[in-house]
């Protein structure tokens, strides 16, 4: 492992919510800015923790979210998150962040955590696999690969349950147009009206496209069931778990 992919110390910072952008009906991109002289250093694919009094009871909680934007030294005090409203609790999170933006209030963050950051040799093909909001991590890793090594072969697979759940499609499709070595595949588990993408489980679609995955570096982001299930199903294509990276390995290791 070289210095560009060595783990970084975890640091505490005060930031402000400077922008909240709706990406679809229930997904938001959050921009956080620290003071200008601050460097919010992290590796592509890591996550941060932010402190929010979600329940308005004076007992703030530390919440983990993947950083969705690559580290840019020219904007070293900036990080972006992608947060979906999937429950009453996550709705409260967006409400808290909106209130902080309106009041220009500060909040505390810790970064950066996670061992499944980009750390692989970029002369090898990379398979990036996401379910649902897991695309946040894949977006960040893709940006970093394209910045460091635009000729790296990248295949991105993203699955959702409904076509309305997709967002930032224009960004991924623009990459696929601009970089002939990058492919982007959107998937639904079951067919829906007006759907023009692929249909099936993630591993099924990948199996249709690959007969050999032995040399690929694979990053997976989603539930433990999705990650382990995909890895196990793709072993017949030569996929080795030692070549796979996922936060699931830390928070839900195999029993």
C-alpha positions in Angstrom: 0.0 0.0 0.0 1.5 3.4 -0.9 1.1 6.7 0.9 -1.8 7.8 -1.3 -3.9 4.9 0.1 -2.6 4.7 3.7 -5.1 5.2 6.4 -5.5 8.7 7.8 -6.0 9.8 11.4 -9.6 10.5 12.6 -10.1 14.2 13.3 -12.9 16.4 14.7 -14.2 19.5 12.9 -16.9 22.1 13.1 -18.8 22.6 9.8 -21.9 24.4 8.5 -24.6 23.1 6.1 -24.2 25.3 3.0 -26.3 23.6 0.5 -29.1 21.0 0.3 -30.1 19.8 -3.2 -33.0 17.5 -4.0 -31.8 14.7 -6.2 -35.2 12.9 -6.4 -38.4 12.8 -4.4 -36.6 11.4 -1.3 -32.9 11.8 -1.8 -30.8 14.9 -0.9 -27.2 16.0 -1.5 -25.8 17.8 1.5 -22.8 20.1 1.3 -20.8 20.8 4.4 -18.1 23.4 4.7 -15.5 23.9 7.4 -13.6 27.2 7.8 -11.4 28.0 4.8 -8.1 27.1 6.4 -9.4 23.6 7.3 -8.4 20.4 5.4 -11.1 17.7 5.7 -8.8 15.0 4.5 -10.2 11.5 3.6 -9.8 8.7 1.2 -12.4 8.0 -1.6 -14.9 5.5 -0.2 -14.6 6.5 3.5 -17.4 7.8 5.7 -17.8 10.4 8.4 -19.9 10.8 11.5 -22.0 13.9 12.2 -23.5 14.9 15.5 -27.2 15.8 15.4 -29.8 16.3 18.0 -32.3 14.4 15.8 -34.9 13.9 18.5 -34.6 17.4 19.9 -34.1 16.0 23.4 -30.7 17.5 24.2 -29.0 14.1 23.6 -27.3 14.4 20.2 -26.5 11.3 18.2 -23.5 10.4 16.1 -24.7 9.3 12.7 -22.5 7.7 9.9 -22.8 8.7 6.2 -20.6 7.9 3.3 -18.8 10.9 1.7 -20.0 11.2 -1.8 -17.4 13.6 -3.3 -13.7 12.9 -3.8 -11.2 15.0 -1.8 -10.3 18.1 -3.8 -7.2 19.9 -2.4 -8.5 23.1 -3.9 -11.7 22.7 -1.9 -10.2 20.9 1.0 -12.8 22.3 3.5 -15.7 20.7 1.6 -17.5 17.4 1.9 -20.7 16.2 0.4 -23.1 13.5 1.6 -26.1 11.8 -0.1 -29.0 11.1 2.4 -32.2 9.3 1.5 -35.4 9.7 3.5 -36.5 6.1 4.1 -38.0 6.4 7.5 -39.4 8.9 10.0 -35.9 9.1 11.6 -34.1 9.9 8.3 -36.8 12.5 7.6 -35.9 14.1 11.0 -32.2 14.1 10.0 -33.0 16.1 6.8 -35.2 18.4 8.9 -32.3 19.0 11.4 -29.8 19.7 8.6 -32.3 22.1 6.9 -32.8 24.0 10.2 -29.0 24.3 10.6 -28.7 25.6 7.1 -31.4 28.2 7.7 -29.8 29.3 11.0 -26.2 29.0 9.8 -25.6 26.9 12.8 -22.5 24.7 13.2 -22.3 21.0 13.7 -19.5 18.6 14.7 -18.2 15.9 12.4 -15.5 13.2 12.7 -13.7 11.9 9.7 -12.7 9.8 8.1 -13.7 6.2 8.9 -13.9 3.0 7.0 -11.2 0.6 5.7 -12.9 -0.1 2.3 -11.5 3.0 0.6 -9.9 3.0 -2.8 -6.6 1.2 -2.4 -6.2 -1.0 -5.4 -3.8 -0.9 -8.3 -5.4 1.1 -11.0 -3.9 -0.8 -13.9 -6.4 -3.6 -13.1 -10.1 -3.6 -14.1 -12.4 -2.3 -11.4 -16.0 -3.6 -10.8 -18.1 -1.2 -8.7 -21.3 -2.6 -7.4 -24.1 -0.7 -5.5 -27.6 -1.2 -4.3 -29.8 1.8 -3.4 -28.0 4.7 -1.7 -24.8 2.6 -1.8 -24.1 4.4 -5.1 -22.8 7.4 -2.9 -19.6 5.5 -2.2 -19.3 4.2 -5.7 -19.7 7.8 -7.1 -16.8 9.0 -4.9 -14.5 6.1 -5.8 -15.3 6.6 -9.5 -14.4 10.3 -9.4 -11.1 9.4 -7.7 -10.2 6.7 -10.2 -11.0 9.0 -13.2 -8.9 11.7 -11.6 -5.9 9.5 -10.9 -6.1 7.1 -13.8 -8.6 8.0 -16.5 -7.7 4.9 -18.6 -8.6 2.4 -15.8 -11.3 0.0 -17.0 -14.4 0.6 -14.8 -17.7 -1.3 -14.8 -20.4 0.2 -12.6 -23.6 -1.8 -11.7 -26.4 -0.1 -9.7 -29.6 -1.7 -8.6 -32.8 -0.2 -7.2 -36.3 -1.5 -6.5 -38.0 1.2 -8.4 -37.0 3.4 -11.4 -37.9 6.5 -9.3 -35.2 5.6 -6.9 -32.4 6.4 -9.3 -30.6 9.8 -9.2 -27.6 11.4 -10.8 -28.1 9.2 -13.8 -26.9 12.0 -16.1 -23.6 12.1 -14.3 -23.0 8.4 -14.7 -24.1 8.3 -18.3 -21.9 11.3 -19.1 -18.9 9.4 -17.7 -19.8 6.4 -19.8 -20.0 8.6 -22.9 -16.8 10.5 -22.1 -14.7 7.5 -21.1 -14.8 4.6 -23.4 -13.2 2.4 -20.8 -16.2 3.0 -18.3 -19.5 1.3 -18.5 -22.6 2.0 -16.4 -25.5 -0.5 -16.0 -28.7 0.4 -14.1 -30.8 -2.5 -12.9 -34.2 -3.2 -11.4 -34.8 -6.5 -9.5 -38.1 -6.9 -11.4 -39.6 -5.4 -14.6 -41.6 -2.2 -14.4 -43.4 -0.2 -17.0 -41.3 2.2 -19.1 -38.1 0.7 -17.7 -35.3 0.7 -20.3 -32.5 -0.8 -18.1 -31.6 -4.3 -17.2 -33.7 -6.6 -14.9 -32.6 -9.2 -12.3 -30.5 -9.5 -9.2 -27.1 -7.7 -9.3 -25.1 -11.0 -9.5 -27.4 -12.3 -12.3 -26.7 -9.3 -14.5 -23.0 -9.3 -13.8 -22.9 -13.1 -14.6 -24.5 -12.3 -18.0 -21.7 -9.8 -18.8 -18.6 -11.6 -17.3 -17.2 -15.0 -17.7 -14.0 -14.2 -15.8 -13.5 -11.9 -12.8 -10.3 -13.3 -11.3 -8.2 -10.2 -12.0 -10.9 -7.6 -11.1 -10.7 -5.4 -8.0 -14.3 -5.2 -6.7 -15.9 -2.6 -4.4 -19.4 -3.4 -3.1 -21.8 -1.1 -1.2 -25.2 -2.2 0.1 -26.7 -4.5 2.7 -24.7 -7.4 4.1 -27.1 -9.8 2.3 -26.4 -8.1 -1.0 -22.7 -7.9 -0.6 -22.1 -11.5 0.6 -24.7 -12.9 -1.7 -23.1 -11.2 -4.7 -19.6 -12.3 -3.8 -20.7 -15.9 -3.3 -22.6 -16.1 -6.5 -19.7 -14.6 -8.5 -17.2 -17.1 -7.3 -18.1 -19.2 -10.3 -16.7 -16.4 -12.4 -13.4 -16.6 -10.5 -14.1 -13.7 -8.1 -12.0 -14.0 -5.0 -13.2 -12.4 -1.7 -9.6 -11.2 -1.1 -10.1 -8.9 -4.1 -13.3 -7.4 -2.7 -13.8 -4.3 -0.5 -16.9 -3.3 1.4 -17.8 -1.6 4.7 -19.9 -4.7 5.4 -16.7 -6.6 6.2 -16.3 -4.3 9.2 -19.8 -3.8 10.5 -21.3 -7.2 9.7 -18.4 -9.8 9.3 -19.3 -13.3 8.3 -20.1 -15.6 11.3 
